[in-house]
């Protein structure tokens, strides 16, 4: 999720490219369209490893808002990032992981094919509607590491490795969601780089971005 301190998104791009790991970046379009950030969207869109998705337009509350606000946050964010990137976005990450039937209907109407949501208690994508898949988040959220619990870098990395091995041993999909302003921040990017290196050292794992998971 690229939702705050957008320039740290560059560290995430660099790490994924260095280790050749496919990733999805869900961007807040109001930040992506700022002049100083457009080059980062262009850089990501030109990298075949990258999938760009939407994380809404403003990252503000969507549930209970007017129809025009809902349209701007969902359809509008896709239109803006499509125009900036030259791509056709298919993935959506709901801000604060809030979802209801109105949002899911708008996602389908707007041309999205999947969303990465919160922990759902299952390990595979499922159809939410006839046209929209849900990928459940199965990893520990990095806010718990860095905001709530303040784990050390080594303990965060070990937790990621443990969850990767445990969930894949159940033939599940390990979906790791991070915030680029937290784990892309200064030396924190080393955690992600070390994790990417770990994946490359263990060929039994098959890293995929969001759309690749849905295609699979």
C-alpha angles and dihedrals in degrees: 000000000000100000108128136028088016096193089071085068085080091067089055092050091050094049094049092048093047093054097031094235117156112235142172122227116200106200133196102233097213087062096039091057094053109114095241092052102045092086090059091054089049091049092051094044091055092054113089091210091063130086114187119208137170128266090184128273102275106006088238128133113294104178112092095014126127121277091252092053092048090050092050093048096048113021094024094053091051092049092051097047092043088055094047096045103033088231135115107240117218103168130076131187111198114228111251085001091272115159138168138157093274092056094045091050091050091049091055092045091050095054102259116141101192146010132208105224139173128291106304102180094252133088105219136058115267134194111259092182132356089276106028131072128199120216107199119222106238100173127087108268113250091229086070090054100044107022108027104027105017097215122188118256091251093051091049091052093047090050091053091050092048093050091046092054096040098048095041089049085063089051088249131136115256105214111191115194119188137173113236092215089059108035093023091053116115111293092001088082086072088072091058093043091052090048092050089049089051090053091051090051092053109060092182087080122077112203114209136173122233099270091045088056091053091046090051 
